[in-house]
Amino acid sequence: MELTGASWRTATRSSNNGGNCVEVADNLPGRVLVRDSKDRTGGTLAFTPAAWRAFVTQAKHRA
């Protein structure tokens, strides 16, 4: 997967978890990338923007 140009940011809800953070890059056309901030060279998940919005909506309702 091509990650060039991805602008990573720490997810808002991850900031107070003692380093257990998720980073999100949502600046690439047609996809949202997610990775573990503790293992940036590990796997990266890719979602369509619609799938990512659905995930975030569900996560907010369960938090």
C-alpha angles and dihedrals in degrees: 000000000000110000098172110130095019110146106208125205132174111255112254095238093048098063098093100042100100096257096319093124138157119212122209131198112193100160098091119094115261099358145070117209125208129189141164111260091214092057107032093164092051124087125323123208120216124204134177111247090250093052091048092051090050091050093049091047092052093045091053091053092051098044 
